[in-house]
Amino acid sequence: MEEQVSLLYKFKPLADRLPSVRRPEGHVHFRTKMMWVVVILVLYFVMTNVYIYGLDQTKTLDLFAQYRTIMAGASGTILQLGIGPIVTASIIMQLFVGAKIIKLDLTNRNDKACYQSVLKLLVIVMIIFEAVPQVFGYLVPSDTFTSTWGEWGAKGLIVLQLCVGSYIVFLMDEVVSKWGIGSGISLFIAAGVSESLFTGTLNWNVVDPSAAMSLANPPAGTIPKALYILFNTSGSEMAGGGYEAIFMGQPNPMIALIGTLVIFFIVAYLESSRIELPLSHGNARGARGRYPIKLMYASNIPVILMSALLANVSMVALLLYTNDFLSGIPFLGGNPAIGYFESGSTTAAGGLAWYVSAPSGLTGWLMPIVDPASYGNGHGAIQNIARVAIYFTVMVLGSILFAKFWVATTNLGPEAVANQIQKSGMQIPGFRRDPRVLKRVLDRYIPPITVLSGALVGGLAAFADLVGTTGNASGTGVLLTVGILIHFYEAMGREQMMEMNPIMRGFFGGEN
């Protein structure tokens, strides 16, 4: 075993020298955990307003504009990369471990420590991998900054700022995971999407700040825009285009707000659906409980990983098509079949990258089919339908794959759950108190539920993207936020339960 993992263990001493957050030695009280969650959340919002020093904001292009809300970053700030490097590194490690290319047993303490250490090193690599192409292609230093430090010096300092900001995000995620409640990555996603939804719904500022408010320049928020058009338009004008402006007009059409609410209620319902296996305590007669296997068993992690993967596909396609150096690569560089982009846009206008990118609501695919004269996007009806089918299929199949890997690598599989139940002193009534027996029972439920949950979360995310959401939060972002908030509420309940009854800490995997 040691020989099989020796390559990763060689990197461990180097990875252990990187700054990290110390794990608490004992139980962390609920109030302390909530304090750290609030502190990290406030720090996150502060960092989203710390702009990169020396950057020319007028010439900057955001490579991840389409995925900005779910990348939990802010364009032009030290959080430009968001959680992208962290999630991408996690994808790579999970793929290698799940496919048994890297022989690690994550139930073994030493192997798990090695996994976590090398993951930190890989995060650094991915930060540099994502920062350098952006700075040398799309994050342009100001003339003053360039004249002071030189072109290479100015770009190097911007890369350094991105690296520092991204690694701070990684450390903040560790603080929440070790000293707080839930996941820092999930917390940042929910915070960013919630901000977008709030401003997209209630923003009373006009779309174009340089012009006065009018029917051609209404408030940007869904509700203020709808009220302004209703109060300033006659009945005949409403029938002639007023309703279309309210329900379909960009930005933040009413149909997007309706789609957001529909997704909210669907996800809330599915999150509450579960199978409960009866349990009894082996040594205490009459002590009974239930082990819940939720319909959304793999949580929202698969769609986070899938969205990050598609964001990287979009970034690579953009670099190959627009970067001065990469566009010269034979066959791949400047190939419109891979993806072509209009000037000043970071969203693919065609090619493979267009087919796997999320449509921007109904106006991105349905209206070009129904009314190509007003909403045409340069593609025919068959191409738009094919895009919807391909994007939906990719999201569903990719989420299933990541769901299986996630369950296998996070101690949520049948064997790990059986051992957890066994250690807690519980058993399924009518069956011997043996983890192998428990595993056979759980094999009937967990693998099928894993596939189903991955398909559901991927399908819902794709459906939400197709319908559209307010605030440009993306359907995936809304789906994630609803799930994250529900999981955070449940995690708070578990923490309070463990606080009142220390015996429950062992069952829930808490510290003693």
C-alpha positions as CSV (number, residue, x, y, z in Angstrom):
1,M,0.0,0.0,0.0
2,E,2.8,2.4,0.9
3,E,4.5,1.7,-2.4
4,Q,1.3,2.5,-4.3
5,V,0.8,6.0,-2.7
6,S,4.5,6.8,-2.3
7,L,4.3,9.5,-5.0
8,L,1.8,11.5,-3.1
9,Y,3.6,11.0,0.2
10,K,6.7,12.5,-1.4
11,F,4.7,15.8,-1.9
12,K,3.2,15.7,1.6
13,P,6.3,17.4,3.4
14,L,6.1,20.3,1.0
15,A,2.4,20.6,1.2
16,D,2.5,20.5,5.0
17,R,4.7,23.7,5.0
18,L,1.9,25.7,3.4
19,P,-0.2,27.9,5.7
20,S,-3.2,26.1,7.0
21,V,-5.9,26.2,9.7
22,R,-5.3,24.1,12.8
23,R,-8.1,21.6,13.5
24,P,-9.7,22.1,17.0
25,E,-8.5,19.5,19.6
26,G,-11.9,19.2,21.2
27,H,-15.5,20.1,20.9
28,V,-16.3,23.6,19.6
29,H,-19.3,25.2,21.2
30,F,-22.3,26.1,19.0
31,R,-21.9,29.9,19.7
32,T,-18.2,29.8,18.7
33,K,-19.1,28.0,15.5
34,M,-21.7,30.6,14.6
35,M,-19.3,33.4,15.5
36,W,-16.8,32.1,13.0
37,V,-19.4,31.7,10.3
38,V,-20.5,35.3,10.7
39,V,-16.9,36.6,10.9
40,I,-15.9,34.7,7.7
41,L,-19.1,35.8,5.9
42,V,-18.4,39.5,6.7
43,L,-14.7,39.1,5.7
44,Y,-15.9,37.5,2.4
45,F,-18.1,40.5,1.6
46,V,-15.3,42.9,2.5
47,M,-12.9,41.1,0.1
48,T,-15.4,41.3,-2.8
49,N,-15.0,45.0,-2.6
50,V,-11.2,45.0,-2.5
51,Y,-10.3,45.8,-6.1
52,I,-7.0,44.7,-7.7
53,Y,-4.4,47.4,-7.3
54,G,-3.1,48.7,-10.7
55,L,-5.9,47.1,-12.8
56,D,-7.5,49.1,-15.7
57,Q,-11.2,48.3,-15.0
58,T,-12.3,49.8,-18.4
59,K,-10.3,47.3,-20.4
60,T,-10.9,44.2,-18.3
61,L,-12.8,41.2,-19.5
62,D,-14.3,38.6,-17.0
63,L,-13.6,35.1,-18.3
64,F,-16.1,33.7,-15.8
65,A,-18.9,36.3,-16.3
66,Q,-21.5,33.6,-17.2
67,Y,-20.6,31.6,-14.0
68,R,-19.7,34.6,-11.8
69,T,-22.4,34.0,-9.1
70,I,-21.7,30.3,-8.6
71,M,-18.0,30.9,-8.7
72,A,-18.4,33.0,-5.5
73,G,-16.1,35.8,-6.7
74,A,-16.3,39.4,-7.8
75,S,-15.0,40.7,-11.1
76,G,-12.0,43.0,-10.9
77,T,-11.3,42.2,-7.2
78,I,-8.8,40.0,-5.4
79,L,-11.6,37.4,-5.5
80,Q,-11.6,37.4,-9.3
81,L,-11.0,33.6,-9.3
82,G,-13.5,32.9,-6.6
83,I,-13.8,29.3,-5.5
84,G,-12.8,28.1,-9.0
85,P,-9.2,26.8,-8.2
86,I,-10.5,25.1,-5.0
87,V,-13.3,23.3,-6.8
88,T,-11.2,22.4,-9.8
89,A,-8.5,20.9,-7.5
90,S,-11.1,18.9,-5.7
91,I,-12.5,17.6,-9.0
92,I,-9.0,16.4,-10.1
93,M,-8.3,14.7,-6.7
94,Q,-11.7,13.1,-6.6
95,L,-11.4,11.8,-10.2
96,F,-8.0,10.2,-9.5
97,V,-9.0,8.7,-6.2
98,G,-12.5,7.6,-7.4
99,A,-10.9,6.0,-10.5
100,K,-8.3,4.3,-8.2
101,I,-5.5,5.9,-10.2
102,I,-4.3,7.3,-6.8
103,K,-4.5,4.4,-4.3
104,L,-5.7,6.2,-1.1
105,D,-8.0,4.8,1.5
106,L,-9.8,7.9,2.9
107,T,-11.1,5.9,5.9
108,N,-7.4,5.6,6.9
109,R,-6.3,8.6,9.0
110,N,-2.8,8.8,7.4
111,D,-4.1,8.5,3.8
112,K,-6.8,11.1,4.5
113,A,-4.2,13.5,5.9
114,C,-2.0,13.0,2.8
115,Y,-5.1,13.7,0.6
116,Q,-5.8,16.9,2.4
117,S,-2.2,18.1,2.3
118,V,-1.7,17.4,-1.4
119,L,-5.0,19.0,-2.1
120,K,-3.6,22.3,-0.7
121,L,-0.6,22.0,-3.0
122,L,-2.9,21.3,-6.0
123,V,-5.0,24.4,-5.1
124,I,-1.9,26.5,-5.4
125,V,-1.2,25.0,-8.8
126,M,-4.7,25.7,-10.0
127,I,-4.6,29.2,-8.7
128,I,-1.6,29.9,-10.8
129,F,-3.0,28.0,-13.7
130,E,-6.2,30.1,-13.7
131,A,-4.6,33.4,-12.8
132,V,-1.8,33.6,-15.3
133,P,-3.9,33.2,-18.5
134,Q,-6.4,35.8,-17.2
135,V,-3.7,38.4,-16.4
136,F,-1.8,37.9,-19.6
137,G,-4.9,38.1,-21.7
138,Y,-7.8,39.8,-20.1
139,L,-6.9,41.6,-16.9
140,V,-5.1,44.7,-18.2
141,P,-2.8,46.8,-16.0
142,S,-3.3,50.5,-16.1
143,D,-0.8,52.7,-18.0
144,T,0.4,54.3,-14.8
145,F,1.0,50.9,-13.1
146,T,2.8,49.6,-16.2
147,S,5.1,52.6,-16.5
148,T,6.1,52.3,-12.8
149,W,6.7,48.5,-12.7
150,G,7.1,47.6,-16.3
151,E,4.8,45.3,-18.3
152,W,6.0,42.0,-16.8
153,G,6.3,43.5,-13.3
154,A,2.8,44.9,-13.3
155,K,1.3,41.7,-14.5
156,G,3.3,39.7,-12.0
157,L,2.0,41.9,-9.2
158,I,-1.6,41.4,-10.3
159,V,-1.0,37.6,-10.4
160,L,0.4,37.8,-6.9
161,Q,-2.7,39.6,-5.7
162,L,-4.9,37.0,-7.3
163,C,-2.9,34.2,-5.7
164,V,-3.0,35.8,-2.2
165,G,-6.8,36.5,-2.5
166,S,-7.6,33.0,-3.7
167,Y,-5.5,31.3,-1.0
168,I,-7.2,33.4,1.6
169,V,-10.5,32.1,0.3
170,F,-9.1,28.5,0.7
171,L,-8.1,29.3,4.3
172,M,-11.5,30.8,5.0
173,D,-13.1,27.6,3.7
174,E,-11.0,25.7,6.1
175,V,-12.0,27.9,9.0
176,V,-15.7,27.3,8.4
177,S,-15.2,23.6,7.9
178,K,-13.1,23.1,11.0
179,W,-14.3,25.8,13.4
180,G,-17.7,26.7,12.0
181,I,-20.8,25.0,10.5
182,G,-21.0,23.4,7.1
183,S,-18.8,24.3,4.1
184,G,-17.1,27.7,3.5
185,I,-17.5,27.2,-0.3
186,S,-21.2,26.6,0.0
187,L,-21.5,29.6,2.3
188,F,-19.7,31.9,-0.2
189,I,-21.9,30.7,-3.1
190,A,-25.1,31.3,-1.1
191,A,-23.9,34.7,0.0
192,G,-23.1,35.8,-3.6
193,V,-26.3,34.4,-5.2
194,S,-28.5,35.9,-2.4
195,E,-27.0,39.3,-3.1
196,S,-27.6,39.0,-6.8
197,L,-31.2,37.8,-6.2
198,F,-31.9,40.7,-3.8
199,T,-30.6,43.4,-6.1
200,G,-32.1,41.8,-9.2
201,T,-35.5,41.8,-7.6
202,L,-35.5,45.2,-5.8
203,N,-33.0,47.4,-7.5
204,W,-34.6,50.8,-8.2
205,N,-31.7,52.3,-10.1
206,V,-32.1,52.7,-13.8
207,V,-30.5,50.3,-16.3
208,D,-28.4,53.1,-17.8
209,P,-27.2,55.5,-15.0
210,S,-26.1,58.1,-17.6
211,A,-29.7,58.7,-18.8
212,A,-32.9,59.7,-17.1
213,M,-35.6,57.2,-16.1
214,S,-38.0,56.5,-18.9
215,L,-39.9,53.6,-20.4
216,A,-36.8,52.9,-22.5
217,N,-34.6,53.2,-19.4
218,P,-36.7,51.7,-16.5
219,P,-35.4,50.6,-13.1
220,A,-33.3,47.5,-13.3
221,G,-35.0,45.5,-10.6
222,T,-37.9,43.2,-11.5
223,I,-40.5,44.6,-9.2
224,P,-39.6,48.3,-9.6
225,K,-39.5,47.9,-13.4
226,A,-42.9,46.2,-13.4
227,L,-44.5,48.9,-11.2
228,Y,-42.9,51.8,-13.3
229,I,-44.2,50.4,-16.6
230,L,-47.7,49.7,-15.2
231,F,-48.0,53.2,-13.8
232,N,-46.6,55.0,-16.8
233,T,-48.2,53.0,-19.7
234,S,-51.8,53.2,-21.0
235,G,-53.9,50.1,-21.6
236,S,-53.3,50.1,-25.4
237,E,-49.6,50.5,-24.9
238,M,-49.5,47.6,-22.4
239,A,-51.2,45.3,-24.9
240,G,-48.8,46.6,-27.6
241,G,-45.6,45.7,-25.8
242,G,-45.8,46.7,-22.1
243,Y,-46.5,43.1,-20.9
244,E,-43.7,41.8,-23.1
245,A,-41.3,44.4,-21.5
246,I,-42.4,43.3,-18.0
247,F,-42.3,39.5,-18.5
248,M,-39.6,39.1,-21.1
249,G,-37.6,42.4,-21.3
250,Q,-34.0,42.4,-20.1
251,P,-32.7,42.8,-17.5
252,N,-34.5,40.9,-14.8
253,P,-37.8,39.9,-16.6
254,M,-40.8,38.9,-14.5
255,I,-40.6,35.3,-16.0
256,A,-37.2,35.0,-14.4
257,L,-38.5,35.9,-10.9
258,I,-41.4,33.4,-11.4
259,G,-38.8,30.7,-12.4
260,T,-36.7,31.5,-9.3
261,L,-39.7,31.0,-7.0
262,V,-40.7,27.7,-8.8
263,I,-37.2,26.3,-8.4
264,F,-37.2,27.4,-4.7
265,F,-40.3,25.4,-3.9
266,I,-39.3,22.4,-6.0
267,V,-35.9,22.1,-4.3
268,A,-37.4,22.7,-0.8
269,Y,-39.9,19.8,-1.4
270,L,-37.2,17.4,-2.8
271,E,-34.8,18.3,0.1
272,S,-37.5,17.1,2.6
273,S,-38.1,13.8,0.8
274,R,-36.2,10.9,2.4
275,I,-36.2,7.2,3.2
276,E,-35.8,6.5,6.9
277,L,-34.3,3.2,8.1
278,P,-35.4,2.1,11.6
279,L,-32.6,1.7,14.1
280,S,-32.5,0.3,17.6
281,H,-29.7,0.5,20.2
282,G,-28.0,-2.9,20.7
283,N,-27.5,-2.4,24.5
284,A,-30.4,-0.2,25.5
285,R,-33.8,-1.8,25.0
286,G,-36.5,0.6,23.8
287,A,-33.9,3.1,22.5
288,R,-34.9,3.6,18.8
289,G,-34.0,6.0,16.1
290,R,-34.0,6.4,12.3
291,Y,-31.2,6.8,9.8
292,P,-32.4,9.2,7.0
293,I,-31.3,8.6,3.4
294,K,-32.4,11.8,1.6
295,L,-33.6,11.9,-1.9
296,M,-30.9,14.5,-2.6
297,Y,-28.3,12.2,-1.0
298,A,-25.3,13.7,-2.8
299,S,-26.4,17.2,-1.9
300,N,-25.5,20.0,-4.3
301,I,-21.9,19.2,-4.5
302,P,-22.2,17.4,-7.9
303,V,-23.7,20.4,-9.7
304,I,-21.0,22.7,-8.1
305,L,-18.3,20.5,-9.5
306,M,-20.1,20.2,-12.9
307,S,-20.5,23.9,-13.2
308,A,-16.9,24.5,-12.3
309,L,-15.9,22.0,-15.0
310,L,-18.0,23.8,-17.7
311,A,-16.6,27.1,-16.6
312,N,-13.1,25.8,-17.2
313,V,-14.2,24.5,-20.6
314,S,-15.5,27.9,-21.5
315,M,-12.3,29.6,-20.3
316,V,-10.1,27.2,-22.4
317,A,-12.3,27.7,-25.5
318,L,-12.1,31.5,-25.0
319,L,-8.3,31.4,-24.6
320,L,-7.9,29.2,-27.7
321,Y,-9.9,31.6,-29.8
322,T,-8.8,35.0,-28.6
323,N,-5.4,34.7,-27.0
324,D,-2.6,35.9,-29.3
325,F,-0.3,32.9,-28.5
326,L,-2.9,30.1,-28.1
327,S,-4.9,31.0,-31.1
328,G,-1.9,30.1,-33.2
329,I,-1.8,26.5,-32.1
330,P,-2.5,24.3,-35.1
331,F,-6.0,22.8,-35.3
332,L,-7.0,23.9,-31.8
333,G,-6.2,27.6,-31.9
334,G,-8.8,29.9,-33.5
335,N,-11.0,26.9,-34.4
336,P,-14.6,28.0,-34.5
337,A,-15.8,24.4,-34.1
338,I,-14.4,24.4,-30.5
339,G,-16.0,27.8,-29.8
340,Y,-16.0,31.3,-31.3
341,F,-16.6,34.5,-29.4
342,E,-17.8,38.0,-30.5
343,S,-15.5,40.9,-29.7
344,G,-15.8,42.0,-26.1
345,S,-17.8,39.0,-25.0
346,T,-16.8,36.1,-22.8
347,T,-19.8,34.0,-23.7
348,A,-19.5,31.6,-26.6
349,A,-21.5,32.6,-29.7
350,G,-21.1,29.2,-31.4
351,G,-19.1,26.0,-31.6
352,L,-18.9,23.2,-29.0
353,A,-18.5,25.7,-26.1
354,W,-21.8,27.3,-27.1
355,Y,-23.6,23.9,-27.0
356,V,-22.4,23.2,-23.4
357,S,-22.9,26.7,-22.0
358,A,-26.0,27.6,-20.1
359,P,-28.7,29.5,-22.1
360,S,-29.6,32.9,-20.5
361,G,-33.2,32.0,-19.8
362,L,-36.1,31.8,-22.3
363,T,-34.7,34.7,-24.3
364,G,-31.6,32.6,-24.9
365,W,-33.2,29.6,-26.7
366,L,-37.0,29.6,-26.7
367,M,-37.7,33.1,-28.0
368,P,-35.2,32.8,-30.9
369,I,-37.2,29.8,-32.0
370,V,-40.6,31.5,-31.6
371,D,-39.7,35.0,-32.7
372,P,-36.3,34.9,-34.5
373,A,-36.8,38.4,-36.0
374,S,-36.8,40.0,-32.5
375,Y,-34.8,37.6,-30.4
376,G,-32.6,35.8,-33.0
377,N,-29.2,34.6,-31.8
378,G,-27.7,33.7,-35.1
379,H,-28.7,30.0,-34.8
380,G,-31.7,28.1,-36.3
381,A,-34.5,26.3,-34.5
382,I,-32.8,22.9,-34.8
383,Q,-29.5,24.3,-33.4
384,N,-31.2,25.9,-30.4
385,I,-33.1,22.7,-29.7
386,A,-29.9,20.7,-30.0
387,R,-28.2,23.1,-27.6
388,V,-30.9,22.6,-25.0
389,A,-30.8,18.8,-25.3
390,I,-27.0,18.6,-25.2
391,Y,-26.7,21.0,-22.2
392,F,-29.4,19.2,-20.3
393,T,-27.8,15.8,-21.0
394,V,-24.3,16.9,-20.1
395,M,-25.5,18.4,-16.8
396,V,-27.5,15.3,-15.8
397,L,-24.8,12.7,-16.8
398,G,-22.0,14.8,-15.3
399,S,-23.8,15.3,-12.1
400,I,-24.5,11.6,-11.8
401,L,-20.8,10.9,-12.3
402,F,-19.7,13.4,-9.7
403,A,-22.4,12.2,-7.3
404,K,-20.9,8.7,-7.4
405,F,-17.4,10.0,-6.9
406,W,-18.4,12.3,-4.1
407,V,-20.3,9.6,-2.2
408,A,-17.3,7.2,-2.6
409,T,-14.7,9.7,-1.4
410,T,-16.6,11.3,1.5
411,N,-17.5,8.3,3.6
412,L,-21.1,8.4,2.5
413,G,-21.0,5.0,0.8
414,P,-22.8,1.8,2.2
415,E,-19.7,0.4,3.9
416,A,-18.7,3.7,5.5
417,V,-22.3,4.4,6.7
418,A,-22.6,0.8,8.0
419,N,-19.4,1.3,10.1
420,Q,-20.7,4.6,11.4
421,I,-24.0,3.0,12.5
422,Q,-22.1,0.1,14.1
423,K,-19.7,2.4,16.0
424,S,-22.7,4.4,17.4
425,G,-24.1,1.2,18.9
426,M,-27.2,1.1,16.7
427,Q,-28.5,-1.7,14.5
428,I,-31.4,-2.4,12.1
429,P,-34.1,-4.3,14.0
430,G,-34.3,-7.9,12.8
431,F,-30.8,-8.1,11.5
432,R,-27.5,-9.2,13.2
433,R,-25.3,-6.4,14.6
434,D,-22.7,-6.8,11.9
435,P,-21.4,-4.1,9.6
436,R,-21.4,-6.6,6.7
437,V,-25.1,-7.2,7.2
438,L,-25.8,-3.4,7.5
439,K,-23.8,-2.9,4.3
440,R,-26.0,-5.4,2.4
441,V,-29.1,-3.6,3.5
442,L,-27.7,-0.2,2.7
443,D,-26.6,-1.4,-0.8
444,R,-30.3,-1.6,-1.7
445,Y,-30.7,2.1,-1.1
446,I,-27.6,4.2,-1.2
447,P,-26.2,3.4,-4.7
448,P,-29.6,3.9,-6.5
449,I,-30.4,7.0,-4.4
450,T,-26.9,8.4,-5.3
451,V,-27.6,8.1,-9.1
452,L,-31.1,9.5,-8.7
453,S,-30.0,12.4,-6.6
454,G,-27.2,13.3,-9.1
455,A,-29.7,13.1,-12.0
456,L,-32.2,15.2,-10.1
457,V,-29.8,18.0,-9.0
458,G,-28.3,18.1,-12.5
459,G,-31.7,18.2,-14.2
460,L,-33.0,20.8,-11.9
461,A,-30.0,23.0,-12.4
462,A,-30.3,22.7,-16.2
463,F,-34.0,23.4,-16.0
464,A,-33.5,26.5,-13.9
465,D,-30.9,27.8,-16.3
466,L,-33.3,27.2,-19.2
467,V,-36.1,29.1,-17.5
468,G,-33.9,31.9,-16.2
469,T,-33.5,33.7,-12.9
470,T,-33.6,37.2,-11.7
471,G,-30.4,39.1,-10.9
472,N,-28.4,37.0,-13.4
473,A,-27.9,34.6,-10.5
474,S,-28.1,31.6,-12.9
475,G,-30.5,28.7,-12.4
476,T,-27.7,26.6,-11.0
477,G,-26.9,29.4,-8.5
478,V,-30.5,29.5,-7.3
479,L,-30.7,25.7,-7.0
480,L,-27.4,25.7,-5.0
481,T,-28.5,28.5,-2.7
482,V,-31.8,26.9,-1.7
483,G,-30.1,23.6,-1.0
484,I,-27.2,25.3,0.8
485,L,-29.6,27.2,3.1
486,I,-31.6,24.1,3.9
487,H,-28.5,22.1,4.7
488,F,-27.1,24.9,6.8
489,Y,-30.4,25.0,8.8
490,E,-30.2,21.2,9.3
491,A,-26.6,21.5,10.3
492,M,-27.5,24.1,12.9
493,G,-30.1,21.7,14.3
494,R,-27.5,18.9,14.5
495,E,-25.0,21.1,16.3
496,Q,-27.6,22.2,18.8
497,M,-28.6,18.6,19.4
498,M,-25.0,17.6,20.0
499,E,-24.6,20.6,22.3
500,M,-27.5,19.3,24.4
501,N,-26.6,15.6,24.2
502,P,-22.9,14.9,23.9
503,I,-23.6,11.2,23.3
504,M,-25.0,12.2,19.9
505,R,-21.6,13.6,18.8
506,G,-20.3,10.1,18.0
507,F,-23.2,9.3,15.9
508,F,-23.0,12.5,13.9
509,G,-19.3,12.3,13.6
510,G,-18.6,15.3,15.9
511,E,-15.7,15.8,18.3
512,N,-15.9,14.3,21.8
